[in-house]
Amino acid sequence: MNYICLPKKINIMKSKEFNEKYKEYLEEDQLGMTFEIPAILHYVDEVFTDLVQIPGFKYSQIYTKFGLAKVYTNLEILLPFAGRILSQELEEKINFILKVEYEIERRLKIIEDAQVI
């Protein structure tokens, strides 16, 4: 008998939930996470589970500026060399996810427009 393995239920987080989950690490009066793209929220949530283990870790903003992801944390202060590399890597991965999301949307739009004709 063949069994189908169903994926476990995925909790789709919103930015408000993300900021609530990590509120003790969010700098006061800052925006925090502003993305509403589930793939980005899931990825950053996975990364933050490790980053919050660094004593004194804080973040202030995660958003787009001129179409590119910007991540503001205090990692450069806590880990002078590695902190900036970690932040850049996080920004690069978010930008990659954004590109994939935009490409999917573009292709779906092409398919949708072709079906209208």
N, C-alpha and C positions, 0 to 999 in steps of 0.2 A: 504494500500500500504506500502510495506517495503522499507525503505531507507537504503542504505549502507553508513556508515560514513567513509569517507576516512581520514587518518591521515594528519595533516597539513604538509606542505613541510618542510623537515628537511634540514637545511643548513649544509653540511659536510665541516667542517673547516680543514685547513691544519695548520701545526705548524707555518709556516710563517705568516699566517693570525692571529693566536692566538697571536704571539709575536707583531704583528702590533697593534692589538686591545688593548693590555696591555703594549704598549711601554713606557708609562710614569711611569710604575711600574717596568720595567726591568732595572736591574743594568747595567751601562754602560760597554760595551765591554764583555758582557756575552752571552752565548748561548741561554738562555731562554728555551722554550719548544722545545724538539727534537722529541717527539713521533708523528707518523703519523697515529696512530690508532684512527679512528673516535670516538669510545666509550670513550677513555681516554680523547681526546680533549673536547668532550661534557661535561664529568664529571668535569674536571678541570675548564672549562669555567663557569659552574654553581657554583662551589665553589669560584672561583675568583670574581664573582659578589658580594659576601659577603666580601671576604678578602680585596678588594680594598676600602671598607668603613672604614677600620682601618687606622687612620692617620699615614702616614709615611711608609706604607706597601711597600716592594720591594721584588722581586724574582730575582734569578740569573740563576738557572739551574733546569730543570726537565728532567731527562734522566734515562737510565738504567746503572747500574754498576754491573758487574758480574751477570747479569740476574735479578737484583732487581731494583725497582724504587727508585730513589733518588730525593728528592725535597729540594732545597736550597732557603730559604727565610730569612728575618730578623725577623720573628715572635718570635723567642726566645728572641731577644733583646726587642721587643715592648711589649710582653706579657710573662715575664720570665717563668712562670710555664705552662700556657695554650698554649703558642706558640709552644713548642716542642711536646705537645700532638696533636695539630692540624696538625703539619707537619707529625708526625708518622701516624696519621689517614689517611691523604692524600696519603702517600706512601703505606699503607696497602690496601686502596681501589684501587689504580692504579695496585698494584701487583695482586689483585684479578681479575681485568679486564684482565690483561695480561694472567693469568692462563686460564681464560675462552676462550680468543682468541686463545691461543696455542692449547687448547683441541679441539676446533671447527676445527682448521686447521688440527690437527692430524686425527680426525674422517673423515673429508672430503677426506684426502689423502688415508685413508683405503678404503673408498667407491670407490674412483677413481681407485685405484689399483685393487680392486675386479672386476670392470667392464672391465678392460683391459684383464683379464684372459679369 
